[in-house]
Amino acid sequence: MFRGVSSMARLIRPLRKSTPFPSSSRIPIQQTPTLHFVQEKQVSLLNPSLQPPQFRRTYISEMRKSAFEGNILRLLRREIQYELDHSPATQPVTKFKSFSVNDRPGEQWITLKRKFGEKEDIKIEATMFDGSVPVPNSKGGAGLGKDVQLHITMIVNISKKEGGNVFEIMCSAWPDTIEINKLFVRKPEKMPAQPYAGPEFKELDDELQDSLYEFLEARSINDDLAIFLHEYMKNKDKTEFIRWMGTVKSFIEKKVE
């Protein structure tokens, strides 16, 4: 029996030598990430300084852009709130005497319309404040003070029948008076590139000038209208300023989708 075991042992030993068991040095073993490696990768994602230069430039650019936009939004919100608290605009009126008033929100113009008699249609387009002139100081000195008179441009269109010619009068509305600058009659369709618009109003005969002012006065285009327009435009100026700031704020707040 012991002899058989010894023989079996002798048989197994050469088999062990001849059987090519794979050694650990020949089989590539995939290394699993260590905790230190994972932590380094997480830190590099959180810290842009550990990223490639292109990533860092993009990251810094986005950070600066965000800071600039945040500052603009803060200033806009503050300015809007200040205007609303200290000088809020009122609801624009829709009537002035016989005229209807169209505010045209978001535009620099308003439109007034009325009928005069049975035949005339009158349309007035007036700008917001579009100029100013200095006025003498209140002490009566020769020098100019800091006060100015604001200017509003008015375009008066008077037509007597649909499709007929239009009597167009260019006016200036000062704080308490209307001033005629030019007048001419034009066709309702597209005007020539350079139509003859007549002489300057001040070059006309004085009596003719007075008659034309009376012509406008009869249609309520007078100093009262100038006073109304200046009060109206002060309010519209506030409204449009707040609207403009709100539009800019909304654009900056909008995220790119």
PAKE-929511 format. One record per atom (N, C-alpha, C): residue number from 1; residue in three letters; x, y, z. Coordinates in steps of 0.001 Angstrom, whole numbers, plus 500000, padded with zeros to 6 digits. Example, Ala and Ser with C-alpha at 12.3 -4.5 7.8 and 13.67 -1.06 7.14 Angstrom:
BEGIN
R  nr rest      u      v      w
R   1  ala 513190 494310 507800
R   1  ala 512300 495500 507800
R   1  ala 513200 496700 507800
R   2  ser 512850 497750 507080
R   2  ser 513670 498940 507140
R   2  ser 512900 500030 507870
! end
This chain:
BEGIN
R  nr rest      u      v      w
R   1  met 500836 498803 500000
R   1  met 500000 500000 500000
R   1  met 500864 501237 500000
R   2  phe 501857 501333 500863
R   2  phe 502737 502494 500915
R   2  phe 503516 502627 499639
R   3  arg 503812 501493 499013
R   3  arg 504539 501547 497767
R   3  arg 503692 502204 496693
R   4  gly 502379 501894 496699
R   4  gly 501480 502500 495692
R   4  gly 501386 503993 495859
R   5  val 501331 504451 497102
R   5  val 501243 505901 497362
R   5  val 502495 506580 496881
R   6  ser 503647 505966 497137
R   6  ser 504913 506552 496712
R   6  ser 504989 506643 495211
R   7  ser 504508 505593 494532
R   7  ser 504497 505618 493060
R   7  ser 503603 506729 492548
R   8  met 502458 506889 493170
R   8  met 501512 507942 492752
R   8  met 502144 509313 492942
R   9  ala 502889 509499 494038
R   9  ala 503545 510784 494294
R   9  ala 504586 511071 493246
R  10  arg 505337 510027 492856
R  10  arg 506348 510237 491829
R  10  arg 505707 510622 490503
R  11  leu 504507 510101 490257
R  11  leu 503806 510392 489001
R  11  leu 503284 511828 488993
R  12  ile 502801 512299 490119
R  12  ile 502206 513646 490199
R  12  ile 503268 514719 490083
R  13  arg 504470 514512 490671
R  13  arg 505501 515547 490656
R  13  arg 505914 515952 489252
R  14  pro 506193 514976 488345
R  14  pro 506538 515416 486977
R  14  pro 505387 516091 486265
R  15  leu 504140 515712 486580
R  15  leu 502995 516369 485940
R  15  leu 502930 517836 486354
R  16  arg 503234 518116 487604
R  16  arg 503241 519506 488073
R  16  arg 504261 520340 487312
R  17  lys 505440 519736 487048
R  17  lys 506486 520471 486353
R  17  lys 506137 520736 484903
R  18  ser 505424 519751 484300
R  18  ser 505133 519879 482861
R  18  ser 503868 520658 482579
R  19  thr 502962 520841 483567
R  19  thr 501692 521551 483330
R  19  thr 501911 523057 483455
R  20  pro 501672 523828 482362
R  20  pro 501969 525288 482385
R  20  pro 500878 526087 483077
R  21  phe 500888 526116 484407
R  21  phe 499916 526961 485131
R  21  phe 500240 528437 484878
R  22  pro 499276 529255 484591
R  22  pro 499549 530690 484342
R  22  pro 500030 531370 485610
R  23  ser 501073 532151 485426
R  23  ser 501607 532886 486575
R  23  ser 501008 534278 486621
R  24  ser 501026 534872 487763
R  24  ser 500442 536201 487938
R  24  ser 501189 537248 487135
R  25  ser 502459 536984 486813
R  25  ser 503234 537978 486072
R  25  ser 502832 538035 484617
R  26  arg 502167 536987 484080
R  26  arg 501781 536964 482670
R  26  arg 500377 537475 482440
R  27  ile 499523 537602 483425
R  27  ile 498128 538028 483252
R  27  ile 498006 539479 483695
R  28  pro 497667 540364 482752
R  28  pro 497509 541769 483173
R  28  pro 496330 541918 484102
R  29  ile 496574 542521 485198
R  29  ile 495519 542726 486186
R  29  ile 495087 544174 486132
R  30  gln 493813 544425 485845
R  30  gln 493299 545793 485753
R  30  gln 493207 546393 487147
R  31  gln 493895 547520 487283
R  31  gln 493902 548163 488588
R  31  gln 492606 548945 488782
R  32  thr 492002 548795 489893
R  32  thr 490804 549581 490215
R  32  thr 491241 550914 490781
R  33  pro 490521 551986 490486
R  33  pro 490930 553307 490977
R  33  pro 491012 553332 492488
R  34  thr 492069 553872 492934
R  34  thr 492209 554007 494379
R  34  thr 491424 555217 494844
R  35  leu 491188 555315 496114
R  35  leu 490451 556441 496686
R  35  leu 491191 557745 496416
R  36  his 492530 557693 496460
R  36  his 493322 558905 496233
R  36  his 493118 559422 494808
R  37  phe 493096 558508 493832
R  37  phe 492910 558908 492426
R  37  phe 491529 559533 492218
R  38  val 490497 558925 492790
R  38  val 489134 559445 492659
R  38  val 489034 560831 493265
R  39  gln 489657 561010 494422
R  39  gln 489610 562318 495070
R  39  gln 490305 563372 494225
R  40  glu 491459 562990 493600
R  40  glu 492163 563946 492748
R  40  glu 491308 564356 491559
R  41  lys 490610 563403 490970
R  41  lys 489764 563701 489813
R  41  lys 488628 564628 490209
R  42  gln 488028 564382 491377
R  42  gln 486946 565241 491840
R  42  gln 487455 566651 492105
R  43  val 488613 566766 492690
R  43  val 489181 568083 492979
R  43  val 489469 568830 491692
R  44  ser 489972 568101 490661
R  44  ser 490288 568767 489398
R  44  ser 489043 569295 488716
R  45  leu 487914 568635 488907
R  45  leu 486667 569124 488324
R  45  leu 486180 570358 489051
R  46  leu 486403 570394 490366
R  46  leu 485944 571532 491145
R  46  leu 486899 572707 491052
R  47  asn 488145 572440 490806
R  47  asn 489153 573499 490761
R  47  asn 489618 573700 489326
R  48  pro 489199 574786 488656
R  48  pro 489558 574999 487257
R  48  pro 491058 575117 487044
R  49  ser 491828 575471 488076
R  49  ser 493270 575634 487894
R  49  ser 493953 574313 487570
R  50  leu 493285 573201 487889
R  50  leu 493847 571885 487594
R  50  leu 493408 571366 486238
R  51  gln 492598 572140 485513
R  51  gln 492118 571730 484206
R  51  gln 493038 572274 483116
R  52  pro 492891 571778 481884
R  52  pro 493699 572296 480774
R  52  pro 493464 573791 480575
R  53  pro 494423 574504 479940
R  53  pro 494307 575967 479768
R  53  pro 493025 576399 479078
R  54  gln 492608 575664 478031
R  54  gln 491401 576063 477302
R  54  gln 490181 576044 478211
R  55  phe 490090 575011 479057
R  55  phe 488968 574929 480000
R  55  phe 489017 576083 480988
R  56  arg 490219 576405 481466
R  56  arg 490347 577491 482436
R  56  arg 489927 578820 481828
R  57  arg 490324 579078 480570
R  57  arg 489949 580333 479922
R  57  arg 488443 580444 479780
R  58  thr 487810 579348 479368
R  58  thr 486352 579354 479212
R  58  thr 485667 579574 480549
R  59  tyr 486167 578897 481568
R  59  tyr 485569 579014 482903
R  59  tyr 485676 580444 483419
R  60  ile 486857 581041 483292
R  60  ile 487065 582415 483768
R  60  ile 486204 583384 482984
R  61  ser 486119 583160 481652
R  61  ser 485289 584038 480820
R  61  ser 483833 583982 481248
R  62  glu 483338 582777 481526
R  62  glu 481950 582636 481960
R  62  glu 481735 583286 483325
R  63  met 482707 583148 484214
R  63  met 482588 583758 485536
R  63  met 482538 585279 485436
R  64  arg 483398 585849 484577
R  64  arg 483403 587299 484405
R  64  arg 482096 587774 483790
R  65  lys 481639 587042 482774
R  65  lys 480380 587403 482125
R  65  lys 479237 587382 483128
R  66  ser 479198 586350 483961
R  66  ser 478142 586246 484962
R  66  ser 478215 587400 485954
R  67  ala 479431 587785 486340
R  67  ala 479595 588890 487291
R  67  ala 479149 590206 486675
R  68  phe 479524 590444 485407
R  68  phe 479124 591676 484731
R  68  phe 477610 591751 484612
R  69  glu 476999 590653 484169
R  69  glu 475549 590636 483994
R  69  glu 474839 590834 485330
R  70  gly 475366 590199 486370
R  70  gly 474756 590363 487685
R  70  gly 474807 591803 488158
R  71  asn 475904 592485 487880
R  71  asn 476030 593884 488283
R  71  asn 475068 594769 487496
R  72  ile 474950 594510 486185
R  72  ile 474010 595278 485356
R  72  ile 472585 595083 485855
R  73  leu 472216 593844 486135
R  73  leu 470858 593564 486612
R  73  leu 470595 594248 487948
R  74  arg 471575 594231 488819
R  74  arg 471408 594886 490126
R  74  arg 471159 596383 489952
R  75  leu 471941 597021 489078
R  75  leu 471781 598460 488853
R  75  leu 470449 598782 488189
R  76  leu 470037 597940 487236
R  76  leu 468754 598173 486566
R  76  leu 467593 598035 487542
R  77  arg 467619 596994 488357
R  77  arg 466537 596802 489335
R  77  arg 466475 597977 490313
R  78  arg 467646 598441 490731
R  78  arg 467683 599570 491666
R  78  arg 467113 600833 491022
R  79  glu 467484 601080 489762
R  79  glu 467011 602281 489075
R  79  glu 465510 602219 488821
R  80  ile 465025 601046 488411
R  80  ile 463585 600881 488177
R  80  ile 462812 601130 489462
R  81  gln 463282 600545 490555
R  81  gln 462590 600715 491830
R  81  gln 462613 602167 492283
R  82  tyr 463730 602838 492035
R  82  tyr 463829 604254 492414
R  82  tyr 462798 605078 491649
R  83  glu 462697 604848 490347
R  83  glu 461732 605591 489533
R  83  glu 460305 605312 489992
R  84  leu 460017 604056 490293
R  84  leu 458666 603702 490726
R  84  leu 458330 604316 492081
R  85  asp 459328 604436 492951
R  85  asp 459085 604972 494297
R  85  asp 459025 606495 494332
R  86  his 459896 607154 493563
R  86  his 460058 608600 493706
R  86  his 459328 609424 492642
R  87  ser 459198 608914 491441
R  87  ser 458488 609686 490409
R  87  ser 457715 608745 489490
R  88  pro 456739 608043 490043
R  88  pro 455995 607074 489226
R  88  pro 455194 607764 488135
R  89  ala 455119 607109 486983
R  89  ala 454313 607629 485880
R  89  ala 452841 607356 486159
R  90  thr 451990 608166 485568
R  90  thr 450550 607978 485703
R  90  thr 449989 607392 484418
R  91  gln 448778 606890 484495
R  91  gln 448127 606340 483308
R  91  gln 447906 607456 482291
R  92  pro 448359 607280 481037
R  92  pro 448204 608351 480052
R  92  pro 446736 608620 479732
R  93  val 446435 609890 479536
R  93  val 445062 610269 479189
R  93  val 444795 609889 477739
R  94  thr 443550 609728 477416
R  94  thr 443168 609332 476055
R  94  thr 442369 610407 475330
R  95  lys 442120 611533 476011
R  95  lys 441359 612623 475388
R  95  lys 441972 613964 475775
R  96  phe 441954 614893 474815
R  96  phe 442264 616289 475101
R  96  phe 441305 617136 474272
R  97  lys 440378 617770 474969
R  97  lys 439323 618544 474297
R  97  lys 438657 617657 473251
R  98  ser 438683 618067 471986
R  98  ser 438016 617275 470941
R  98  ser 438925 616216 470333
R  99  phe 440151 616112 470811
R  99  phe 441123 615175 470242
R  99  phe 441115 613849 471003
R 100  ser 441211 612758 470260
R 100  ser 441550 611469 470868
R 100  ser 443072 611366 470882
R 101  val 443600 610706 471900
R 101  val 445059 610627 472064
R 101  val 445479 609162 472066
R 102  asn 446369 608797 471152
R 102  asn 446923 607447 471076
R 102  asn 448378 607502 471540
R 103  asp 448671 606855 472651
R 103  asp 449998 606955 473281
R 103  asp 451102 606272 472474
R 104  arg 450773 605233 471730
R 104  arg 451761 604462 470958
R 104  arg 452914 603989 471855
R 105  pro 452605 603079 472793
R 105  pro 453620 602617 473756
R 105  pro 454858 602061 473059
R 106  gly 456010 602402 473598
R 106  gly 457267 601929 473039
R 106  gly 457798 602780 471909
R 107  glu 457055 603803 471495
R 107  glu 457485 604688 470415
R 107  glu 457759 606089 470952
R 108  gln 458432 606894 470127
R 108  gln 458732 608265 470517
R 108  gln 457635 609239 470083
R 109  trp 456590 608741 469469
R 109  trp 455527 609596 468951
R 109  trp 454206 609280 469635
R 110  ile 453322 610278 469641
R 110  ile 451918 610049 469968
R 110  ile 451094 610621 468820
R 111  thr 449845 610199 468723
R 111  thr 448964 610661 467649
R 111  thr 447680 611212 468249
R 112  leu 447289 612383 467792
R 112  leu 446014 612991 468180
R 112  leu 445151 613119 466928
R 113  lys 443858 612826 467074
R 113  lys 442947 612906 465930
R 113  lys 441643 613585 466341
R 114  arg 441045 614261 465372
R 114  arg 439721 614841 465583
R 114  arg 439115 615176 464221
R 115  lys 437820 615413 464237
R 115  lys 437125 615924 463060
R 115  lys 436810 617392 463305
R 116  phe 436846 618159 462232
R 116  phe 436480 619570 462327
R 116  phe 435407 619834 461275
R 117  gly 434211 620132 461768
R 117  gly 433088 620273 460846
R 117  gly 432722 618929 460252
R 118  glu 432161 618965 459074
R 118  glu 431725 617729 458428
R 118  glu 432740 617198 457425
R 119  lys 433731 618005 457078
R 119  lys 434607 617617 455974
R 119  lys 436056 617365 456375
R 120  glu 436522 618001 457431
R 120  glu 437951 617943 457731
R 120  glu 438296 616843 458733
R 121  asp 439346 616124 458402
R 121  asp 439971 615178 459334
R 121  asp 441340 615729 459707
R 122  ile 441579 615820 461001
R 122  ile 442843 616378 461487
R 122  ile 443614 615300 462240
R 123  lys 444870 615143 461865
R 123  lys 445763 614212 462572
R 123  lys 447031 614971 462954
R 124  ile 447404 614850 464215
R 124  ile 448632 615482 464713
R 124  ile 449548 614390 465247
R 125  glu 450773 614378 464764
R 125  glu 451794 613486 465312
R 125  glu 452810 614349 466052
R 126  ala 453056 614000 467306
R 126  ala 453968 614785 468146
R 126  ala 455035 613873 468734
R 127  thr 456262 614359 468742
R 127  thr 457368 613584 469295
R 127  thr 457460 613778 470804
R 128  met 458232 612904 471429
R 128  met 458696 613197 472780
R 128  met 459701 614348 472677
R 129  phe 460217 614809 473801
R 129  phe 461158 615929 473767
R 129  phe 462335 615592 472844
R 130  asp 462560 616451 471850
R 130  asp 463614 616173 470874
R 130  asp 464619 617314 470738
R 131  gly 464619 618237 471675
R 131  gly 465570 619338 471634
R 131  gly 465305 620305 472774
R 132  ser 466167 621295 472877
R 132  ser 466000 622300 473929
R 132  ser 466797 623539 473562
R 133  val 466419 624657 474180
R 133  val 467179 625905 474029
R 133  val 467381 626491 475420
R 134  pro 468539 627103 475674
R 134  pro 468756 627731 476983
R 134  pro 467907 628986 477124
R 135  val 467569 629308 478342
R 135  val 466770 630507 478610
R 135  val 467546 631414 479552
R 136  pro 467285 632739 479518
R 136  pro 467986 633671 480413
R 136  pro 467743 633301 481870
R 137  asn 468724 633590 482701
R 137  asn 468568 633259 484120
R 137  asn 467509 634144 484757
R 138  ser 466996 633680 485870
R 138  ser 465864 634344 486515
R 138  ser 466223 635709 487087
R 139  lys 467520 636001 487262
R 139  lys 467937 637288 487823
R 139  lys 467961 638395 486777
R 140  gly 467716 638011 485518
R 140  gly 467668 639019 484476
R 140  gly 469018 639469 483981
R 141  gly 470078 638721 484309
R 141  gly 471410 639077 483856
R 141  gly 471589 638778 482381
R 142  ala 472698 639220 481860
R 142  ala 472961 639003 480440
R 142  ala 473352 637566 480159
R 143  gly 473907 636875 481155
R 143  gly 474340 635506 480950
R 143  gly 473171 634543 480902
R 144  leu 473465 633319 480506
R 144  leu 472443 632287 480422
R 144  leu 472464 631438 481677
R 145  gly 471285 631088 482150
R 145  gly 471193 630230 483313
R 145  gly 471236 628771 482912
R 146  lys 470968 627910 483880
R 146  lys 470987 626481 483620
R 146  lys 469649 625977 483101
R 147  asp 468617 626809 483132
R 147  asp 467299 626378 482690
R 147  asp 467249 626295 481168
R 148  val 466424 625391 480696
R 148  val 466231 625246 479253
R 148  val 464745 625120 478966
R 149  gln 464379 625432 477743
R 149  gln 463031 625178 477257
R 149  gln 463079 623946 476365
R 150  leu 462274 622963 476697
R 150  leu 462237 621732 475913
R 150  leu 461382 621924 474668
R 151  his 461723 621169 473638
R 151  his 461078 621313 472332
R 151  his 460374 620024 471930
R 152  ile 459214 620161 471321
R 152  ile 458452 619035 470776
R 152  ile 458119 619349 469323
R 153  thr 458375 618407 468436
R 153  thr 458017 618574 467026
R 153  thr 456592 618095 466799
R 154  met 455827 618874 466075
R 154  met 454443 618526 465727
R 154  met 454284 618539 464211
R 155  ile 453624 617524 463688
R 155  ile 453265 617485 462271
R 155  ile 451746 617440 462193
R 156  val 451162 618505 461670
R 156  val 449703 618619 461571
R 156  val 449288 618279 460144
R 157  asn 448416 617296 459997
R 157  asn 447870 616921 458688
R 157  asn 446375 617199 458668
R 158  ile 445938 617979 457696
R 158  ile 444514 618309 457549
R 158  ile 444079 617881 456155
R 159  ser 443103 616997 456100
R 159  ser 442574 616536 454808
R 159  ser 441076 616782 454766
R 160  lys 440552 617046 453557
R 160  lys 439136 617392 453421
R 160  lys 438307 616273 452825
R 161  lys 438925 615312 452225
R 161  lys 438186 614147 451745
R 161  lys 439163 612994 451578
R 162  glu 438632 611798 451638
R 162  glu 439491 610618 451534
R 162  glu 440139 610573 450158
R 163  gly 441456 610420 450148
R 163  gly 442185 610364 448889
R 163  gly 442553 611719 448333
R 164  gly 442119 612805 449002
R 164  gly 442432 614143 448517
R 164  gly 443772 614641 449035
R 165  asn 444133 615847 448621
R 165  asn 445393 616430 449068
R 165  asn 445395 616669 450578
R 166  val 446605 616750 451128
R 166  val 446790 616935 452567
R 166  val 447522 618255 452806
R 167  phe 446960 619070 453678
R 167  phe 447608 620312 454096
R 167  phe 448478 619977 455302
R 168  glu 449790 620046 455123
R 168  glu 450722 619632 456176
R 168  glu 451433 620854 456750
R 169  ile 451395 620966 458065
R 169  ile 451984 622109 458758
R 169  ile 452984 621588 459789
R 170  met 454228 622001 459644
R 170  met 455279 621614 460590
R 170  met 455353 622671 461688
R 171  cys 455237 622216 462937
R 171  cys 455198 623151 464069
R 171  cys 456183 622743 465157
R 172  ser 456505 623715 465987
R 172  ser 457241 623470 467229
R 172  ser 456309 623762 468392
R 173  ala 456286 622841 469356
R 173  ala 455513 623069 470579
R 173  ala 456500 623381 471695
R 174  trp 456515 624644 472131
R 174  trp 457313 625061 473268
R 174  trp 456461 624934 474530
R 175  pro 457009 625151 475703
R 175  pro 456235 624901 476929
R 175  pro 454894 625618 477006
R 176  asp 454771 626776 476368
R 176  asp 453499 627503 476483
R 176  asp 453058 628160 475179
R 177  thr 453604 627707 474054
R 177  thr 453215 628324 472786
R 177  thr 453471 627389 471604
R 178  ile 452704 627601 470534
R 178  ile 452876 626885 469272
R 178  ile 453575 627814 468286
R 179  glu 454523 627262 467548
R 179  glu 455237 628047 466539
R 179  glu 455192 627303 465208
R 180  ile 454724 627965 464157
R 180  ile 454680 627365 462822
R 180  ile 456046 627536 462163
R 181  asn 456542 626472 461551
R 181  asn 457840 626515 460869
R 181  asn 457708 626456 459351
R 182  lys 456880 625536 458863
R 182  lys 456697 625363 457417
R 182  lys 455302 624851 457155
R 183  leu 454834 625054 455934
R 183  leu 453550 624469 455538
R 183  leu 453540 624271 454030
R 184  phe 452854 623221 453610
R 184  phe 452721 622940 452176
R 184  phe 451577 621963 451984
R 185  val 451136 621850 450759
R 185  val 450078 620906 450393
R 185  val 450726 619766 449619
R 186  arg 450418 618550 450003
R 186  arg 450996 617378 449338
R 186  arg 449914 616392 448967
R 187  lys 450257 615507 448068
R 187  lys 449345 614443 447682
R 187  lys 449418 613324 448720
R 188  pro 448348 612564 448857
R 188  pro 448338 611525 449904
R 188  pro 449294 610374 449629
R 189  glu 449600 610129 448341
R 189  glu 450511 609032 448045
R 189  glu 451945 609442 448350
R 190  lys 452876 608577 447993
R 190  lys 454279 608807 448314
R 190  lys 454760 610128 447730
R 191  met 455450 610885 448566
R 191  met 455945 612196 448146
R 191  met 457200 612058 447298
R 192  pro 457474 613039 446436
R 192  pro 458748 613051 445710
R 192  pro 459918 613096 446687
R 193  ala 461078 612721 446196
R 193  ala 462249 612678 447077
R 193  ala 462566 614047 447665
R 194  gln 462444 615093 446865
R 194  gln 462746 616445 447344
R 194  gln 461661 617415 446864
R 195  pro 460495 617384 447498
R 195  pro 459412 618283 447067
R 195  pro 459716 619727 447458
R 196  tyr 459129 620647 446725
R 196  tyr 459267 622050 447098
R 196  tyr 458304 622308 448249
R 197  ala 458850 622721 449391
R 197  ala 458049 622881 450601
R 197  ala 457743 624335 450910
R 198  gly 457971 625217 449964
R 198  gly 457654 626618 450199
R 198  gly 458724 627328 451013
R 199  pro 458549 628616 451239
R 199  pro 459529 629395 452003
R 199  pro 459408 629114 453499
R 200  glu 460363 629602 454238
R 200  glu 460255 629556 455689
R 200  glu 459057 630395 456122
R 201  phe 458372 629922 457150
R 201  phe 457153 630606 457578
R 201  phe 457419 632067 457944
R 202  lys 458551 632336 458557
R 202  lys 458855 633699 458998
R 202  lys 459085 634654 457834
R 203  glu 459280 634098 456641
R 203  glu 459484 634946 455472
R 203  glu 458165 635419 454866
R 204  leu 457066 634846 455317
R 204  leu 455761 635238 454782
R 204  leu 455337 636594 455336
R 205  asp 454380 637184 454669
R 205  asp 453808 638454 455119
R 205  asp 453244 638303 456533
R 206  asp 453438 639310 457368
R 206  asp 452995 639241 458762
R 206  asp 451502 638970 458878
R 207  glu 450728 639603 458037
R 207  glu 449276 639412 458097
R 207  glu 448903 637985 457727
R 208  leu 449619 637426 456751
R 208  leu 449371 636033 456365
R 208  leu 449763 635096 457509
R 209  gln 450839 635397 458173
R 209  gln 451243 634588 459325
R 209  gln 450154 634594 460399
R 210  asp 449639 635773 460715
R 210  asp 448589 635870 461736
R 210  asp 447352 635086 461332
R 211  ser 447000 635126 460055
R 211  ser 445815 634413 459570
R 211  ser 445991 632905 459706
R 212  leu 447194 632418 459459
R 212  leu 447443 630981 459579
R 212  leu 447415 630530 461037
R 213  tyr 447879 631354 461952
R 213  tyr 447758 631030 463374
R 213  tyr 446288 630988 463793
R 214  glu 445487 631894 463262
R 214  glu 444048 631888 463554
R 214  glu 443386 630640 462965
R 215  phe 443871 630218 461797
R 215  phe 443370 628996 461170
R 215  phe 443584 627798 462106
R 216  leu 444757 627698 462694
R 216  leu 445039 626608 463634
R 216  leu 444270 626781 464939
R 217  glu 444170 628011 465414
R 217  glu 443445 628291 466657
R 217  glu 442013 627807 466580
R 218  ala 441370 628003 465448
R 218  ala 439979 627581 465283
R 218  ala 439838 626070 465405
R 219  arg 440917 625341 465187
R 219  arg 440902 623875 465242
R 219  arg 441537 623352 466534
R 220  ser 441643 624202 467525
R 220  ser 442201 623865 468850
R 220  ser 443665 623474 468789
R 221  ile 444370 623946 467769
R 221  ile 445819 623749 467686
R 221  ile 446439 625070 468116
R 222  asn 446688 625187 469415
R 222  asn 447042 626483 469985
R 222  asn 447964 626306 471191
R 223  asp 448104 627380 471965
R 223  asp 449010 627337 473118
R 223  asp 448551 626336 474177
R 224  asp 447252 626163 474326
R 224  asp 446748 625166 475289
R 224  asp 447206 623762 474905
R 225  leu 447237 623487 473609
R 225  leu 447714 622187 473145
R 225  leu 449199 622023 473466
R 226  ala 449970 623091 473303
R 226  ala 451402 623023 473626
R 226  ala 451609 622694 475101
R 227  ile 450854 623361 475969
R 227  ile 450964 623098 477413
R 227  ile 450594 621650 477712
R 228  phe 449516 621163 477094
R 228  phe 449098 619773 477297
R 228  phe 450191 618801 476859
R 229  leu 450772 619035 475675
R 229  leu 451787 618119 475151
R 229  leu 453007 618050 476065
R 230  his 453416 619168 476623
R 230  his 454593 619156 477497
R 230  his 454311 618379 478782
R 231  glu 453131 618539 479342
R 231  glu 452782 617758 480531
R 231  glu 452669 616279 480189
R 232  tyr 452082 615992 479049
R 232  tyr 451904 614603 478623
R 232  tyr 453269 613937 478409
R 233  met 454184 614646 477736
R 233  met 455480 614054 477407
R 233  met 456359 613866 478638
R 234  lys 456196 614689 479655
R 234  lys 456930 614454 480908
R 234  lys 456553 613092 481479
R 235  asn 455276 612786 481441
R 235  asn 454807 611494 481945
R 235  asn 455252 610356 481032
R 236  lys 455152 610568 479716
R 236  lys 455550 609519 478767
R 236  lys 457045 609246 478864
R 237  asp 457821 610292 479103
R 237  asp 459264 610116 479239
R 237  asp 459585 609167 480399
R 238  lys 458881 609303 481517
R 238  lys 459076 608396 482650
R 238  lys 458654 606976 482279
R 239  thr 457478 606876 481655
R 239  thr 456949 605559 481299
R 239  thr 457882 604818 480358
R 240  glu 458349 605506 479311
R 240  glu 459204 604855 478322
R 240  glu 460572 604523 478903
R 241  phe 461063 605352 479821
R 241  phe 462350 605070 480456
R 241  phe 462269 603792 481288
R 242  ile 461210 603661 482073
R 242  ile 461029 602449 482876
R 242  ile 460813 601242 481971
R 243  arg 460048 601413 480894
R 243  arg 459822 600313 479954
R 243  arg 461138 599877 479316
R 244  trp 461955 600856 478942
R 244  trp 463242 600560 478309
R 244  trp 464141 599775 479260
R 245  met 464236 600214 480515
R 245  met 465065 599499 481485
R 245  met 464543 598084 481707
R 246  gly 463225 597926 481746
R 246  gly 462653 596594 481919
R 246  gly 462959 595682 480749
R 247  thr 462952 596232 479531
R 247  thr 463266 595436 478344
R 247  thr 464718 594987 478358
R 248  val 465622 595892 478714
R 248  val 467042 595536 478804
R 248  val 467249 594476 479884
R 249  lys 466600 594646 481025
R 249  lys 466725 593682 482126
R 249  lys 466239 592300 481700
R 250  ser 465108 592244 481011
R 250  ser 464560 590959 480572
R 250  ser 465494 590268 479591
R 251  phe 466126 591049 478711
R 251  phe 467049 590458 477741
R 251  phe 468252 589838 478442
R 252  ile 468820 590554 479401
R 252  ile 470003 590044 480099
R 252  ile 469643 588836 480959
R 253  glu 468441 588840 481533
R 253  glu 468011 587716 482374
R 253  glu 467745 586459 481560
R 254  lys 467414 586619 480296
R 254  lys 467040 585470 479470
R 254  lys 468246 584578 479244
R 255  lys 468089 583310 479520
R 255  lys 469158 582346 479336
R 255  lys 469090 581769 477932
R 256  val 470262 581488 477372
R 256  val 470315 580873 476045
R 256  val 469852 579437 476165
R 257  glu 468891 579077 475330
R 257  glu 468338 577717 475401
R 257  glu 469112 576790 474471
! end
